[in-house]
Amino acid sequence: MSNVDNEANGYSLGQILLAVFAGVVGIVAFVVIVAKIFGVTDPVEVNEPVAVAAKLEENIKPVAVVELAEEVAAGAPGKSGAEVVKAVCSMCHAAGLMNAPKIGDNAQWAPRIAQGYEILVKHAIEGIRSMPARGGNPALTDEEVASAVAEMANASGAKFTAPAPKAAEAAPATEPAKAAEPVAAAAPVAAGKSGEEVYKAVCLMCHGAGLMNAPKFGDKAQWAPRIAQGYDTLVSHAVNGIRTMPAKGGNPALSDAEVAAAVKHMANAAGAGF
């Protein structure tokens, strides 16, 4: 054999592998350098579009959210007939308690409708027989009561025209500033209704005849287990309502003190010593 063949056969396997590795490394280094020179960037992660969208949404969010509270004007419009019926009149007229004509019963309403709208409104405002004035809620205006009468009567065969709802009053125009005037002494706060007055105006409707399991006024046997619960418990039940008895007897205009006075008046008339 020649000298060339002897030299080629002289390379070992390790030398050959080392040469191949060096070549691969050189090629990779060449590619990296070319990429840097021509501005090729690193690959973008798959989740990057999602992150970018989230960041964009975060940037365009308002700094703060303003919630507008409902402002009640001093001259707010009155309640509709439907609202008054639901809050006050339905207590008796929905089920026909105490001979109240049931809403939707044309036969019961017919003789009343025949009296005329004005007479029915007058009776509802002033009270008649077992029905207290304004349904037991003195806070109702004449227009609100009249609207409620039309609502119930029209649902029972009438064709009355209810008064137009009272529009909200415009705020008074600002007047030029005036010189300071002496401030008059504040008028004394009117005292609340007595327990007897509240009973006659509100509680009598059910407690007078013992309707809806209400303990009848003066019936000691019915009142005894209730009196045993204590005055504070009875007042709490009357203020907050319990079972079929609505809160404050269905008249939210009553103060807690007036309700408590009515409880004392009825309980003491049935043997309590409150």
Order of alpha helices (4+ residues) and beta strands (2+ residues): alpha-alpha-alpha-alpha-alpha-alpha-alpha-alpha-alpha-alpha-alpha-alpha-alpha
